[in-house]
Amino acid sequence: MSAGMQALFQAKLLAARGDAQQKMEEAIAMIGTGAAVQGTFIFCFMVIFTLLLFMRSAAYHRGQSPWENNKRR
């Protein structure tokens, strides 16, 4: 976490209402939300990568290999 994000995170927690238990629950919720967003981003990246790989392999099996096309020229 960068220093600016950490300072923002701490300021938000210090400004939150309630006792230490409520502030800790707020911190857990914020961390969980960040982890969920990051996990969703990684999942989408992996799906796109897998689809691109599948498209490349499908093109290869249809005879559109870039290596074979270079040999024909």
PQR file of N, CA, C, O and H, with PARSE charges and radii, in Angstrom:
ATOM      1  N   MET A   1       0.860  -1.173   0.000 -0.4000 1.5000
ATOM      2  CA  MET A   1       0.000   0.000   0.000 -0.0000 2.0000
ATOM      3  C   MET A   1       0.906   1.235   0.000  0.5500 1.7000
ATOM      4  O   MET A   1       1.873   1.292   0.759 -0.5500 1.4000
ATOM      5  N   SER A   2       0.605   2.194  -0.824 -0.4000 1.5000
ATOM      6  CA  SER A   2       1.410   3.402  -0.884 -0.0000 2.0000
ATOM      7  C   SER A   2       1.183   4.255   0.365  0.5500 1.7000
ATOM      8  O   SER A   2       0.202   4.078   1.087 -0.5500 1.4000
ATOM      9  H   SER A   2      -0.181   2.147  -1.441  0.4000 1.0000
ATOM     10  N   ALA A   3       2.103   5.174   0.598 -0.4000 1.5000
ATOM     11  CA  ALA A   3       2.017   6.009   1.801 -0.0000 2.0000
ATOM     12  C   ALA A   3       0.765   6.886   1.776  0.5500 1.7000
ATOM     13  O   ALA A   3       0.126   7.089   2.808 -0.5500 1.4000
ATOM     14  H   ALA A   3       2.900   5.317   0.012  0.4000 1.0000
ATOM     15  N   GLY A   4       0.417   7.407   0.597 -0.4000 1.5000
ATOM     16  CA  GLY A   4      -0.780   8.239   0.491 -0.0000 2.0000
ATOM     17  C   GLY A   4      -2.054   7.461   0.776  0.5500 1.7000
ATOM     18  O   GLY A   4      -2.949   7.947   1.467 -0.5500 1.4000
ATOM     19  H   GLY A   4       0.936   7.243  -0.242  0.4000 1.0000
ATOM     20  N   MET A   5      -2.128   6.249   0.237 -0.4000 1.5000
ATOM     21  CA  MET A   5      -3.307   5.416   0.487 -0.0000 2.0000
ATOM     22  C   MET A   5      -3.380   5.007   1.954  0.5500 1.7000
ATOM     23  O   MET A   5      -4.462   4.945   2.537 -0.5500 1.4000
ATOM     24  H   MET A   5      -1.401   5.854  -0.325  0.4000 1.0000
ATOM     25  N   GLN A   6      -2.223   4.728   2.543 -0.4000 1.5000
ATOM     26  CA  GLN A   6      -2.215   4.343   3.953 -0.0000 2.0000
ATOM     27  C   GLN A   6      -2.676   5.507   4.825  0.5500 1.7000
ATOM     28  O   GLN A   6      -3.431   5.305   5.776 -0.5500 1.4000
ATOM     29  H   GLN A   6      -1.344   4.778   2.069  0.4000 1.0000
ATOM     30  N   ALA A   7      -2.226   6.734   4.509 -0.4000 1.5000
ATOM     31  CA  ALA A   7      -2.654   7.904   5.269 -0.0000 2.0000
ATOM     32  C   ALA A   7      -4.162   8.128   5.118  0.5500 1.7000
ATOM     33  O   ALA A   7      -4.844   8.458   6.088 -0.5500 1.4000
ATOM     34  H   ALA A   7      -1.613   6.899   3.736  0.4000 1.0000
ATOM     35  N   LEU A   8      -4.673   7.950   3.910 -0.4000 1.5000
ATOM     36  CA  LEU A   8      -6.109   8.092   3.674 -0.0000 2.0000
ATOM     37  C   LEU A   8      -6.897   7.032   4.440  0.5500 1.7000
ATOM     38  O   LEU A   8      -7.941   7.324   5.024 -0.5500 1.4000
ATOM     39  H   LEU A   8      -4.119   7.682   3.122  0.4000 1.0000
ATOM     40  N   PHE A   9      -6.396   5.817   4.433 -0.4000 1.5000
ATOM     41  CA  PHE A   9      -7.019   4.707   5.150 -0.0000 2.0000
ATOM     42  C   PHE A   9      -7.070   5.003   6.654  0.5500 1.7000
ATOM     43  O   PHE A   9      -8.099   4.804   7.300 -0.5500 1.4000
ATOM     44  H   PHE A   9      -5.548   5.580   3.959  0.4000 1.0000
ATOM     45  N   GLN A  10      -5.942   5.480   7.202 -0.4000 1.5000
ATOM     46  CA  GLN A  10      -5.892   5.795   8.634 -0.0000 2.0000
ATOM     47  C   GLN A  10      -6.807   6.959   8.977  0.5500 1.7000
ATOM     48  O   GLN A  10      -7.481   6.934  10.006 -0.5500 1.4000
ATOM     49  H   GLN A  10      -5.107   5.641   6.678  0.4000 1.0000
ATOM     50  N   ALA A  11      -6.838   7.986   8.122 -0.4000 1.5000
ATOM     51  CA  ALA A  11      -7.695   9.140   8.389 -0.0000 2.0000
ATOM     52  C   ALA A  11      -9.166   8.737   8.376  0.5500 1.7000
ATOM     53  O   ALA A  11      -9.951   9.213   9.197 -0.5500 1.4000
ATOM     54  H   ALA A  11      -6.290   8.006   7.285  0.4000 1.0000
ATOM     55  N   LYS A  12      -9.538   7.863   7.448 -0.4000 1.5000
ATOM     56  CA  LYS A  12     -10.930   7.415   7.393 -0.0000 2.0000
ATOM     57  C   LYS A  12     -11.289   6.628   8.647  0.5500 1.7000
ATOM     58  O   LYS A  12     -12.386   6.780   9.184 -0.5500 1.4000
ATOM     59  H   LYS A  12      -8.901   7.476   6.781  0.4000 1.0000
ATOM     60  N   LEU A  13     -10.380   5.796   9.110 -0.4000 1.5000
ATOM     61  CA  LEU A  13     -10.658   5.017  10.317 -0.0000 2.0000
ATOM     62  C   LEU A  13     -10.728   5.895  11.559  0.5500 1.7000
ATOM     63  O   LEU A  13     -11.582   5.687  12.421 -0.5500 1.4000
ATOM     64  H   LEU A  13      -9.488   5.673   8.674  0.4000 1.0000
ATOM     65  N   LEU A  14      -9.833   6.876  11.654 -0.4000 1.5000
ATOM     66  CA  LEU A  14      -9.844   7.759  12.824 -0.0000 2.0000
ATOM     67  C   LEU A  14     -11.095   8.630  12.845  0.5500 1.7000
ATOM     68  O   LEU A  14     -11.592   8.982  13.915 -0.5500 1.4000
ATOM     69  H   LEU A  14      -9.139   7.045  10.954  0.4000 1.0000
ATOM     70  N   ALA A  15     -11.606   8.979  11.658 -0.4000 1.5000
ATOM     71  CA  ALA A  15     -12.792   9.831  11.597 -0.0000 2.0000
ATOM     72  C   ALA A  15     -14.084   9.042  11.790  0.5500 1.7000
ATOM     73  O   ALA A  15     -15.146   9.632  11.990 -0.5500 1.4000
ATOM     74  H   ALA A  15     -11.202   8.693  10.789  0.4000 1.0000
ATOM     75  N   ALA A  16     -14.003   7.727  11.732 -0.4000 1.5000
ATOM     76  CA  ALA A  16     -15.209   6.906  11.879 -0.0000 2.0000
ATOM     77  C   ALA A  16     -15.756   7.019  13.297  0.5500 1.7000
ATOM     78  O   ALA A  16     -15.008   7.182  14.261 -0.5500 1.4000
ATOM     79  H   ALA A  16     -13.140   7.248  11.570  0.4000 1.0000
ATOM     80  N   ARG A  17     -17.070   6.929  13.399 -0.4000 1.5000
ATOM     81  CA  ARG A  17     -17.713   7.008  14.709 -0.0000 2.0000
ATOM     82  C   ARG A  17     -17.644   5.658  15.402  0.5500 1.7000
ATOM     83  O   ARG A  17     -17.479   4.619  14.763 -0.5500 1.4000
ATOM     84  H   ARG A  17     -17.678   6.796  12.616  0.4000 1.0000
ATOM     85  N   GLY A  18     -17.770   5.693  16.696 -0.4000 1.5000
ATOM     86  CA  GLY A  18     -17.857   4.448  17.454 -0.0000 2.0000
ATOM     87  C   GLY A  18     -16.586   4.134  18.213  0.5500 1.7000
ATOM     88  O   GLY A  18     -15.606   4.878  18.182 -0.5500 1.4000
ATOM     89  H   GLY A  18     -17.904   6.537  17.215  0.4000 1.0000
ATOM     90  N   ASP A  19     -16.640   3.012  18.890 -0.4000 1.5000
ATOM     91  CA  ASP A  19     -15.503   2.597  19.709 -0.0000 2.0000
ATOM     92  C   ASP A  19     -14.502   1.817  18.851  0.5500 1.7000
ATOM     93  O   ASP A  19     -14.640   1.724  17.632 -0.5500 1.4000
ATOM     94  H   ASP A  19     -17.437   2.408  18.915  0.4000 1.0000
ATOM     95  N   ALA A  20     -13.503   1.266  19.517 -0.4000 1.5000
ATOM     96  CA  ALA A  20     -12.439   0.561  18.805 -0.0000 2.0000
ATOM     97  C   ALA A  20     -12.973  -0.653  18.048  0.5500 1.7000
ATOM     98  O   ALA A  20     -12.498  -0.961  16.955 -0.5500 1.4000
ATOM     99  H   ALA A  20     -13.390   1.342  20.508  0.4000 1.0000
ATOM    100  N   GLN A  21     -13.941  -1.332  18.614 -0.4000 1.5000
ATOM    101  CA  GLN A  21     -14.507  -2.519  17.955 -0.0000 2.0000
ATOM    102  C   GLN A  21     -15.179  -2.135  16.636  0.5500 1.7000
ATOM    103  O   GLN A  21     -14.998  -2.820  15.629 -0.5500 1.4000
ATOM    104  H   GLN A  21     -14.327  -1.082  19.502  0.4000 1.0000
ATOM    105  N   GLN A  22     -15.946  -1.054  16.633 -0.4000 1.5000
ATOM    106  CA  GLN A  22     -16.613  -0.621  15.406 -0.0000 2.0000
ATOM    107  C   GLN A  22     -15.594  -0.148  14.370  0.5500 1.7000
ATOM    108  O   GLN A  22     -15.762  -0.385  13.174 -0.5500 1.4000
ATOM    109  H   GLN A  22     -16.093  -0.497  17.451  0.4000 1.0000
ATOM    110  N   LYS A  23     -14.535   0.522  14.835 -0.4000 1.5000
ATOM    111  CA  LYS A  23     -13.502   0.970  13.899 -0.0000 2.0000
ATOM    112  C   LYS A  23     -12.771  -0.226  13.293  0.5500 1.7000
ATOM    113  O   LYS A  23     -12.419  -0.213  12.113 -0.5500 1.4000
ATOM    114  H   LYS A  23     -14.399   0.714  15.806  0.4000 1.0000
ATOM    115  N   MET A  24     -12.544  -1.259  14.107 -0.4000 1.5000
ATOM    116  CA  MET A  24     -11.888  -2.452  13.597 -0.0000 2.0000
ATOM    117  C   MET A  24     -12.781  -3.151  12.562  0.5500 1.7000
ATOM    118  O   MET A  24     -12.282  -3.643  11.551 -0.5500 1.4000
ATOM    119  H   MET A  24     -12.830  -1.270  15.065  0.4000 1.0000
ATOM    120  N   GLU A  25     -14.071  -3.195  12.805 -0.4000 1.5000
ATOM    121  CA  GLU A  25     -14.990  -3.793  11.838 -0.0000 2.0000
ATOM    122  C   GLU A  25     -15.022  -2.993  10.540  0.5500 1.7000
ATOM    123  O   GLU A  25     -15.121  -3.562   9.452 -0.5500 1.4000
ATOM    124  H   GLU A  25     -14.477  -2.795  13.627  0.4000 1.0000
ATOM    125  N   GLU A  26     -14.938  -1.671  10.662 -0.4000 1.5000
ATOM    126  CA  GLU A  26     -14.874  -0.818   9.470 -0.0000 2.0000
ATOM    127  C   GLU A  26     -13.600  -1.111   8.676  0.5500 1.7000
ATOM    128  O   GLU A  26     -13.635  -1.178   7.448 -0.5500 1.4000
ATOM    129  H   GLU A  26     -14.858  -1.209  11.545  0.4000 1.0000
ATOM    130  N   ALA A  27     -12.484  -1.283   9.371 -0.4000 1.5000
ATOM    131  CA  ALA A  27     -11.222  -1.597   8.693 -0.0000 2.0000
ATOM    132  C   ALA A  27     -11.309  -2.943   7.985  0.5500 1.7000
ATOM    133  O   ALA A  27     -10.841  -3.084   6.855 -0.5500 1.4000
ATOM    134  H   ALA A  27     -12.456  -1.228  10.369  0.4000 1.0000
ATOM    135  N   ILE A  28     -11.900  -3.921   8.639 -0.4000 1.5000
ATOM    136  CA  ILE A  28     -12.043  -5.245   8.028 -0.0000 2.0000
ATOM    137  C   ILE A  28     -12.914  -5.161   6.779  0.5500 1.7000
ATOM    138  O   ILE A  28     -12.617  -5.802   5.771 -0.5500 1.4000
ATOM    139  H   ILE A  28     -12.280  -3.806   9.557  0.4000 1.0000
ATOM    140  N   ALA A  29     -13.977  -4.380   6.839 -0.4000 1.5000
ATOM    141  CA  ALA A  29     -14.857  -4.219   5.676 -0.0000 2.0000
ATOM    142  C   ALA A  29     -14.125  -3.539   4.525  0.5500 1.7000
ATOM    143  O   ALA A  29     -14.288  -3.925   3.368 -0.5500 1.4000
ATOM    144  H   ALA A  29     -14.219  -3.860   7.657  0.4000 1.0000
ATOM    145  N   MET A  30     -13.312  -2.520   4.842 -0.4000 1.5000
ATOM    146  CA  MET A  30     -12.570  -1.823   3.791 -0.0000 2.0000
ATOM    147  C   MET A  30     -11.532  -2.740   3.153  0.5500 1.7000
ATOM    148  O   MET A  30     -11.365  -2.734   1.934 -0.5500 1.4000
ATOM    149  H   MET A  30     -13.179  -2.206   5.782  0.4000 1.0000
ATOM    150  N   ILE A  31     -10.836  -3.527   3.968 -0.4000 1.5000
ATOM    151  CA  ILE A  31      -9.834  -4.451   3.430 -0.0000 2.0000
ATOM    152  C   ILE A  31     -10.516  -5.521   2.579  0.5500 1.7000
ATOM    153  O   ILE A  31     -10.023  -5.873   1.507 -0.5500 1.4000
ATOM    154  H   ILE A  31     -10.971  -3.532   4.958  0.4000 1.0000
ATOM    155  N   GLY A  32     -11.641  -6.033   3.054 -0.4000 1.5000
ATOM    156  CA  GLY A  32     -12.372  -7.047   2.295 -0.0000 2.0000
ATOM    157  C   GLY A  32     -12.866  -6.529   0.964  0.5500 1.7000
ATOM    158  O   GLY A  32     -12.835  -7.243  -0.038 -0.5500 1.4000
ATOM    159  H   GLY A  32     -12.042  -5.747   3.924  0.4000 1.0000
ATOM    160  N   THR A  33     -13.326  -5.278   0.949 -0.4000 1.5000
ATOM    161  CA  THR A  33     -13.790  -4.680  -0.306 -0.0000 2.0000
ATOM    162  C   THR A  33     -12.637  -4.529  -1.286  0.5500 1.7000
ATOM    163  O   THR A  33     -12.780  -4.826  -2.472 -0.5500 1.4000
ATOM    164  H   THR A  33     -13.351  -4.698   1.763  0.4000 1.0000
ATOM    165  N   GLY A  34     -11.493  -4.068  -0.789 -0.4000 1.5000
ATOM    166  CA  GLY A  34     -10.315  -3.934  -1.654 -0.0000 2.0000
ATOM    167  C   GLY A  34      -9.867  -5.268  -2.214  0.5500 1.7000
ATOM    168  O   GLY A  34      -9.511  -5.368  -3.388 -0.5500 1.4000
ATOM    169  H   GLY A  34     -11.377  -3.828   0.175  0.4000 1.0000
ATOM    170  N   ALA A  35      -9.883  -6.296  -1.375 -0.4000 1.5000
ATOM    171  CA  ALA A  35      -9.484  -7.626  -1.837 -0.0000 2.0000
ATOM    172  C   ALA A  35     -10.470  -8.163  -2.868  0.5500 1.7000
ATOM    173  O   ALA A  35     -10.066  -8.822  -3.826 -0.5500 1.4000
ATOM    174  H   ALA A  35     -10.172  -6.215  -0.422  0.4000 1.0000
ATOM    175  N   ALA A  36     -11.749  -7.888  -2.681 -0.4000 1.5000
ATOM    176  CA  ALA A  36     -12.754  -8.356  -3.643 -0.0000 2.0000
ATOM    177  C   ALA A  36     -12.580  -7.671  -4.992  0.5500 1.7000
ATOM    178  O   ALA A  36     -12.700  -8.312  -6.037 -0.5500 1.4000
ATOM    179  H   ALA A  36     -12.077  -7.352  -1.903  0.4000 1.0000
ATOM    180  N   VAL A  37     -12.300  -6.381  -4.972 -0.4000 1.5000
ATOM    181  CA  VAL A  37     -12.097  -5.645  -6.227 -0.0000 2.0000
ATOM    182  C   VAL A  37     -10.853  -6.164  -6.936  0.5500 1.7000
ATOM    183  O   VAL A  37     -10.867  -6.381  -8.147 -0.5500 1.4000
ATOM    184  H   VAL A  37     -12.203  -5.861  -4.123  0.4000 1.0000
ATOM    185  N   GLN A  38      -9.779  -6.364  -6.181 -0.4000 1.5000
ATOM    186  CA  GLN A  38      -8.546  -6.869  -6.781 -0.0000 2.0000
ATOM    187  C   GLN A  38      -8.751  -8.282  -7.330  0.5500 1.7000
ATOM    188  O   GLN A  38      -8.271  -8.598  -8.418 -0.5500 1.4000
ATOM    189  H   GLN A  38      -9.767  -6.188  -5.196  0.4000 1.0000
ATOM    190  N   GLY A  39      -9.448  -9.117  -6.596 -0.4000 1.5000
ATOM    191  CA  GLY A  39      -9.715 -10.472  -7.065 -0.0000 2.0000
ATOM    192  C   GLY A  39     -10.558 -10.493  -8.322  0.5500 1.7000
ATOM    193  O   GLY A  39     -10.323 -11.306  -9.216 -0.5500 1.4000
ATOM    194  H   GLY A  39      -9.837  -8.860  -5.711  0.4000 1.0000
ATOM    195  N   THR A  40     -11.541  -9.601  -8.399 -0.4000 1.5000
ATOM    196  CA  THR A  40     -12.378  -9.509  -9.597 -0.0000 2.0000
ATOM    197  C   THR A  40     -11.554  -9.068 -10.797  0.5500 1.7000
ATOM    198  O   THR A  40     -11.724  -9.593 -11.898 -0.5500 1.4000
ATOM    199  H   THR A  40     -11.732  -8.941  -7.673  0.4000 1.0000
ATOM    200  N   PHE A  41     -10.663  -8.108 -10.589 -0.4000 1.5000
ATOM    201  CA  PHE A  41      -9.797  -7.636 -11.669 -0.0000 2.0000
ATOM    202  C   PHE A  41      -8.897  -8.761 -12.177  0.5500 1.7000
ATOM    203  O   PHE A  41      -8.751  -8.943 -13.386 -0.5500 1.4000
ATOM    204  H   PHE A  41     -10.525  -7.681  -9.695  0.4000 1.0000
ATOM    205  N   ILE A  42      -8.303  -9.505 -11.269 -0.4000 1.5000
ATOM    206  CA  ILE A  42      -7.418 -10.601 -11.669 -0.0000 2.0000
ATOM    207  C   ILE A  42      -8.214 -11.684 -12.392  0.5500 1.7000
ATOM    208  O   ILE A  42      -7.744 -12.241 -13.384 -0.5500 1.4000
ATOM    209  H   ILE A  42      -8.422  -9.357 -10.287  0.4000 1.0000
ATOM    210  N   PHE A  43      -9.416 -11.985 -11.902 -0.4000 1.5000
ATOM    211  CA  PHE A  43     -10.256 -12.989 -12.557 -0.0000 2.0000
ATOM    212  C   PHE A  43     -10.583 -12.567 -13.990  0.5500 1.7000
ATOM    213  O   PHE A  43     -10.484 -13.378 -14.911 -0.5500 1.4000
ATOM    214  H   PHE A  43      -9.797 -11.532 -11.096  0.4000 1.0000
ATOM    215  N   CYS A  44     -10.971 -11.306 -14.184 -0.4000 1.5000
ATOM    216  CA  CYS A  44     -11.295 -10.820 -15.532 -0.0000 2.0000
ATOM    217  C   CYS A  44     -10.074 -10.892 -16.443  0.5500 1.7000
ATOM    218  O   CYS A  44     -10.188 -11.272 -17.608 -0.5500 1.4000
ATOM    219  H   CYS A  44     -11.051 -10.647 -13.436  0.4000 1.0000
ATOM    220  N   PHE A  45      -8.910 -10.530 -15.918 -0.4000 1.5000
ATOM    221  CA  PHE A  45      -7.673 -10.601 -16.698 -0.0000 2.0000
ATOM    222  C   PHE A  45      -7.393 -12.041 -17.130  0.5500 1.7000
ATOM    223  O   PHE A  45      -7.026 -12.287 -18.279 -0.5500 1.4000
ATOM    224  H   PHE A  45      -8.817 -10.221 -14.971  0.4000 1.0000
ATOM    225  N   MET A  46      -7.564 -12.984 -16.215 -0.4000 1.5000
ATOM    226  CA  MET A  46      -7.298 -14.382 -16.544 -0.0000 2.0000
ATOM    227  C   MET A  46      -8.304 -14.916 -17.567  0.5500 1.7000
ATOM    228  O   MET A  46      -7.937 -15.705 -18.438 -0.5500 1.4000
ATOM    229  H   MET A  46      -7.862 -12.784 -15.282  0.4000 1.0000
ATOM    230  N   VAL A  47      -9.565 -14.496 -17.469 -0.4000 1.5000
ATOM    231  CA  VAL A  47     -10.569 -14.924 -18.453 -0.0000 2.0000
ATOM    232  C   VAL A  47     -10.212 -14.389 -19.832  0.5500 1.7000
ATOM    233  O   VAL A  47     -10.273 -15.127 -20.815 -0.5500 1.4000
ATOM    234  H   VAL A  47      -9.864 -13.855 -16.761  0.4000 1.0000
ATOM    235  N   ILE A  48      -9.844 -13.125 -19.917 -0.4000 1.5000
ATOM    236  CA  ILE A  48      -9.476 -12.533 -21.205 -0.0000 2.0000
ATOM    237  C   ILE A  48      -8.242 -13.223 -21.773  0.5500 1.7000
ATOM    238  O   ILE A  48      -8.196 -13.532 -22.964 -0.5500 1.4000
ATOM    239  H   ILE A  48      -9.795 -12.525 -19.119  0.4000 1.0000
ATOM    240  N   PHE A  49      -7.241 -13.467 -20.928 -0.4000 1.5000
ATOM    241  CA  PHE A  49      -6.024 -14.144 -21.375 -0.0000 2.0000
ATOM    242  C   PHE A  49      -6.346 -15.544 -21.902  0.5500 1.7000
ATOM    243  O   PHE A  49      -5.823 -15.954 -22.938 -0.5500 1.4000
ATOM    244  H   PHE A  49      -7.279 -13.216 -19.961  0.4000 1.0000
ATOM    245  N   THR A  50      -7.204 -16.273 -21.190 -0.4000 1.5000
ATOM    246  CA  THR A  50      -7.582 -17.622 -21.613 -0.0000 2.0000
ATOM    247  C   THR A  50      -8.330 -17.587 -22.945  0.5500 1.7000
ATOM    248  O   THR A  50      -8.096 -18.433 -23.808 -0.5500 1.4000
ATOM    249  H   THR A  50      -7.629 -15.940 -20.349  0.4000 1.0000
ATOM    250  N   LEU A  51      -9.220 -16.623 -23.119 -0.4000 1.5000
ATOM    251  CA  LEU A  51      -9.944 -16.513 -24.386 -0.0000 2.0000
ATOM    252  C   LEU A  51      -9.005 -16.186 -25.545  0.5500 1.7000
ATOM    253  O   LEU A  51      -9.144 -16.738 -26.637 -0.5500 1.4000
ATOM    254  H   LEU A  51      -9.411 -15.936 -22.418  0.4000 1.0000
ATOM    255  N   LEU A  52      -8.049 -15.289 -25.306 -0.4000 1.5000
ATOM    256  CA  LEU A  52      -7.086 -14.966 -26.359 -0.0000 2.0000
ATOM    257  C   LEU A  52      -6.237 -16.180 -26.715  0.5500 1.7000
ATOM    258  O   LEU A  52      -5.960 -16.428 -27.889 -0.5500 1.4000
ATOM    259  H   LEU A  52      -7.936 -14.840 -24.420  0.4000 1.0000
ATOM    260  N   LEU A  53      -5.827 -16.930 -25.706 -0.4000 1.5000
ATOM    261  CA  LEU A  53      -5.048 -18.140 -25.948 -0.0000 2.0000
ATOM    262  C   LEU A  53      -5.872 -19.170 -26.726  0.5500 1.7000
ATOM    263  O   LEU A  53      -5.363 -19.817 -27.642 -0.5500 1.4000
ATOM    264  H   LEU A  53      -6.052 -16.729 -24.752  0.4000 1.0000
ATOM    265  N   PHE A  54      -7.131 -19.316 -26.359 -0.4000 1.5000
ATOM    266  CA  PHE A  54      -8.011 -20.248 -27.070 -0.0000 2.0000
ATOM    267  C   PHE A  54      -8.202 -19.819 -28.527  0.5500 1.7000
ATOM    268  O   PHE A  54      -8.182 -20.654 -29.430 -0.5500 1.4000
ATOM    269  H   PHE A  54      -7.544 -18.790 -25.615  0.4000 1.0000
ATOM    270  N   MET A  55      -8.387 -18.523 -28.749 -0.4000 1.5000
ATOM    271  CA  MET A  55      -8.560 -18.032 -30.116 -0.0000 2.0000
ATOM    272  C   MET A  55      -7.309 -18.300 -30.947  0.5500 1.7000
ATOM    273  O   MET A  55      -7.403 -18.655 -32.122 -0.5500 1.4000
ATOM    274  H   MET A  55      -8.404 -17.845 -28.015  0.4000 1.0000
ATOM    275  N   ARG A  56      -6.131 -18.129 -30.330 -0.4000 1.5000
ATOM    276  CA  ARG A  56      -4.876 -18.368 -31.039 -0.0000 2.0000
ATOM    277  C   ARG A  56      -4.728 -19.853 -31.386  0.5500 1.7000
ATOM    278  O   ARG A  56      -4.311 -20.203 -32.491 -0.5500 1.4000
ATOM    279  H   ARG A  56      -6.055 -17.841 -29.376  0.4000 1.0000
ATOM    280  N   SER A  57      -5.074 -20.717 -30.432 -0.4000 1.5000
ATOM    281  CA  SER A  57      -4.950 -22.152 -30.704 -0.0000 2.0000
ATOM    282  C   SER A  57      -5.984 -22.595 -31.736  0.5500 1.7000
ATOM    283  O   SER A  57      -5.693 -23.467 -32.555 -0.5500 1.4000
ATOM    284  H   SER A  57      -5.412 -20.433 -29.535  0.4000 1.0000
ATOM    285  N   ALA A  58      -7.174 -22.018 -31.715 -0.4000 1.5000
ATOM    286  CA  ALA A  58      -8.189 -22.356 -32.715 -0.0000 2.0000
ATOM    287  C   ALA A  58      -7.727 -21.934 -34.105  0.5500 1.7000
ATOM    288  O   ALA A  58      -7.931 -22.668 -35.072 -0.5500 1.4000
ATOM    289  H   ALA A  58      -7.410 -21.309 -31.050  0.4000 1.0000
ATOM    290  N   ALA A  59      -7.111 -20.768 -34.215 -0.4000 1.5000
ATOM    291  CA  ALA A  59      -6.596 -20.311 -35.504 -0.0000 2.0000
ATOM    292  C   ALA A  59      -5.476 -21.233 -35.986  0.5500 1.7000
ATOM    293  O   ALA A  59      -5.376 -21.523 -37.178 -0.5500 1.4000
ATOM    294  H   ALA A  59      -6.946 -20.172 -33.429  0.4000 1.0000
ATOM    295  N   TYR A  60      -4.645 -21.686 -35.067 -0.4000 1.5000
ATOM    296  CA  TYR A  60      -3.560 -22.599 -35.435 -0.0000 2.0000
ATOM    297  C   TYR A  60      -4.118 -23.908 -35.993  0.5500 1.7000
ATOM    298  O   TYR A  60      -3.604 -24.432 -36.981 -0.5500 1.4000
ATOM    299  H   TYR A  60      -4.727 -21.450 -34.099  0.4000 1.0000
ATOM    300  N   HIS A  61      -5.161 -24.431 -35.366 -0.4000 1.5000
ATOM    301  CA  HIS A  61      -5.736 -25.693 -35.815 -0.0000 2.0000
ATOM    302  C   HIS A  61      -6.532 -25.537 -37.107  0.5500 1.7000
ATOM    303  O   HIS A  61      -6.801 -26.529 -37.784 -0.5500 1.4000
ATOM    304  H   HIS A  61      -5.578 -24.006 -34.563  0.4000 1.0000
ATOM    305  N   ARG A  62      -6.909 -24.321 -37.457 -0.4000 1.5000
ATOM    306  CA  ARG A  62      -7.572 -24.079 -38.746 -0.0000 2.0000
ATOM    307  C   ARG A  62      -6.556 -23.887 -39.868  0.5500 1.7000
ATOM    308  O   ARG A  62      -6.935 -23.666 -41.019 -0.5500 1.4000
ATOM    309  H   ARG A  62      -6.690 -23.515 -36.906  0.4000 1.0000
ATOM    310  N   GLY A  63      -5.284 -23.970 -39.540 -0.4000 1.5000
ATOM    311  CA  GLY A  63      -4.248 -23.824 -40.558 -0.0000 2.0000
ATOM    312  C   GLY A  63      -3.787 -22.403 -40.755  0.5500 1.7000
ATOM    313  O   GLY A  63      -3.197 -22.089 -41.789 -0.5500 1.4000
ATOM    314  H   GLY A  63      -4.977 -24.150 -38.606  0.4000 1.0000
ATOM    315  N   GLN A  64      -4.034 -21.537 -39.800 -0.4000 1.5000
ATOM    316  CA  GLN A  64      -3.606 -20.150 -39.910 -0.0000 2.0000
ATOM    317  C   GLN A  64      -2.422 -19.883 -38.991  0.5500 1.7000
ATOM    318  O   GLN A  64      -2.395 -18.887 -38.269 -0.5500 1.4000
ATOM    319  H   GLN A  64      -4.513 -21.793 -38.960  0.4000 1.0000
ATOM    320  N   SER A  65      -1.456 -20.771 -39.026 -0.4000 1.5000
ATOM    321  CA  SER A  65      -0.285 -20.621 -38.174 -0.0000 2.0000
ATOM    322  C   SER A  65       0.615 -19.520 -38.724  0.5500 1.7000
ATOM    323  O   SER A  65       0.883 -19.506 -39.925 -0.5500 1.4000
ATOM    324  H   SER A  65      -1.478 -21.580 -39.613  0.4000 1.0000
ATOM    325  N   PRO A  66       1.088 -18.606 -37.897 -0.5600 1.5000
ATOM    326  CA  PRO A  66       1.979 -17.552 -38.403  0.2800 2.0000
ATOM    327  C   PRO A  66       3.319 -18.111 -38.874  0.5500 1.7000
ATOM    328  O   PRO A  66       3.956 -17.522 -39.747 -0.5500 1.4000
ATOM    329  N   TRP A  67       3.759 -19.243 -38.308 -0.4000 1.5000
ATOM    330  CA  TRP A  67       5.032 -19.820 -38.712 -0.0000 2.0000
ATOM    331  C   TRP A  67       4.918 -20.442 -40.099  0.5500 1.7000
ATOM    332  O   TRP A  67       5.818 -20.285 -40.924 -0.5500 1.4000
ATOM    333  H   TRP A  67       3.241 -19.721 -37.598  0.4000 1.0000
ATOM    334  N   GLU A  68       3.822 -21.146 -40.360 -0.4000 1.5000
ATOM    335  CA  GLU A  68       3.639 -21.760 -41.675 -0.0000 2.0000
ATOM    336  C   GLU A  68       3.394 -20.703 -42.745  0.5500 1.7000
ATOM    337  O   GLU A  68       3.828 -20.872 -43.885 -0.5500 1.4000
ATOM    338  H   GLU A  68       3.091 -21.274 -39.690  0.4000 1.0000
ATOM    339  N   ASN A  69       2.711 -19.622 -42.401 -0.4000 1.5000
ATOM    340  CA  ASN A  69       2.463 -18.556 -43.373 -0.0000 2.0000
ATOM    341  C   ASN A  69       3.768 -17.881 -43.774  0.5500 1.7000
ATOM    342  O   ASN A  69       3.920 -17.470 -44.924 -0.5500 1.4000
ATOM    343  H   ASN A  69       2.358 -19.485 -41.475  0.4000 1.0000
ATOM    344  N   ASN A  70       4.709 -17.761 -42.847 -0.4000 1.5000
ATOM    345  CA  ASN A  70       5.995 -17.148 -43.181 -0.0000 2.0000
ATOM    346  C   ASN A  70       6.805 -18.049 -44.100  0.5500 1.7000
ATOM    347  O   ASN A  70       7.561 -17.549 -44.933 -0.5500 1.4000
ATOM    348  H   ASN A  70       4.586 -18.095 -41.912  0.4000 1.0000
ATOM    349  N   LYS A  71       6.667 -19.358 -43.972 -0.4000 1.5000
ATOM    350  CA  LYS A  71       7.414 -20.281 -44.828 -0.0000 2.0000
ATOM    351  C   LYS A  71       6.895 -20.233 -46.259  0.5500 1.7000
ATOM    352  O   LYS A  71       7.663 -20.448 -47.197 -0.5500 1.4000
ATOM    353  H   LYS A  71       6.052 -19.764 -43.295  0.4000 1.0000
ATOM    354  N   ARG A  72       5.621 -19.958 -46.443 -0.4000 1.5000
ATOM    355  CA  ARG A  72       5.022 -19.962 -47.781 -0.0000 2.0000
ATOM    356  C   ARG A  72       5.414 -18.732 -48.594  0.5500 1.7000
ATOM    357  O   ARG A  72       5.362 -18.759 -49.823 -0.5500 1.4000
ATOM    358  H   ARG A  72       4.997 -19.783 -45.681  0.4000 1.0000
ATOM    359  N   ARG A  73       5.797 -17.681 -47.932 -0.4000 1.5000
ATOM    360  CA  ARG A  73       6.101 -16.432 -48.652 -0.0000 2.0000
ATOM    361  C   ARG A  73       7.431 -16.498 -49.352  0.5500 1.7000
ATOM    362  O   ARG A  73       7.835 -15.533 -50.002 -0.5500 1.4000
ATOM    363  H   ARG A  73       5.840 -17.659 -46.933  0.4000 1.0000
TER
END
